[in-house]
Amino acid sequence: MEWLFGIKYKVWAVSTIEQAELYLWKNWKLLMTDLQPLIQLSTKQTFIRTFQSYEFQNKWLGFGRMKWNEENNKKWSTKYRNNLKSEKLRFFKTEIWSPDWNFCINNGQTPDIFINLYHYEGIESLKEGILIAIRQKLVKQNKELVESCVAKLNQNIENSQVSLIERYWTPGKGYPNRIEDMNPHELEQLIKMGAV
């Protein structure tokens, strides 16, 4: 039935309405460690995509191709923060794909694991958090480990709450509303409906 409906995922949001600055290296290095066991559930290589720009500039900043490792995690969370313009640097999101986004798009496949560190500066009810989508089959095989990692993230993100839903990567025909495409309204609904 996967050919008809797509692949089912467990989707967690660990969210906070605090201005937590999870995208800064001093905060991200702890969360990165919490995410490592989840990333190792996939046998495929994991890559990072980050979306950052300077205020009033209509282009994303360049980071090059970033394989998942400590050096590249430090790179995306610090690279443009030590120059004179850094106070105007805007962080939007960082995505973690296993396998790589390019591979998934070019081959019409969905990832084993997708993680989105999001930041909605102007939306009080969302602010910041981590969205984690893992194929349901992988979750069933590693239930305790996954739950433990999500609990650690919840503990390490101050004043956070955990929400959980099940969802297909593309939930129906028509517009391909993949999990990666979730807008703030959908994320708010996930947080309300899936509160654990």
WOHU-V793497 format. One line per field, one symbol per residue. ss: DSSP state (H for helix, E for strand, L for the rest). phi: phi as a letter, one per 40 degrees, with the letter a starting at -180 (. if undefined). burial: b if it has 9 or more other ideal C-beta (glycine too) atoms within 8 Angstrom, else e. A space follows every 50 residues. Layout:
ss: ???
phi: ???
burial: ???
This chain:
ss: LHHHHLLEEEEEEEEELLLLLLLLHHHHHHHHHHHHHHHLLLLLLEEEEE EEEELLLLLLLLLLLEELLHHHHHHHHHLLLLLLLHHHEEEEEEEEEELL HHHHHHHLLLLLEEEEEEEELLLLLLEEEEEEEEEHHHHHHLHHHHHHHH HHHHHHLLLLEEEEEEEELLLLLLLLLLHHHLLHHHHHHHHHHLEL
phi: .dccbgbcbcbbbbbaccccfcccddcccccdcccdcccccccccbbbbb bbacdgbcacccbgcbccacdcccdccbdbcbbccdcbcbcbabbbbbcd ddccccbgbbccbbbbcbabdcbdcbfaibbbbbddcccdcbdccccccc cccdccbdfcbbbabbacdbcicgdcccdccdcdcccccdcccbdc
burial: eeeeebbbbbbbbbbbeeebebbbbebbbebbebbebbbebbebebbbbb bbbbeeeeeebeeeebbbeeebbbbbbeebbeeeebeebbbebbbbbbbb bebbeeeeeebbbbbbbbbbeebeebbbbbbbbbbbebbeebeebbebbb bbbbeebeebbbbebebbbeeeeeeeeebeebeeeebbebbeebee
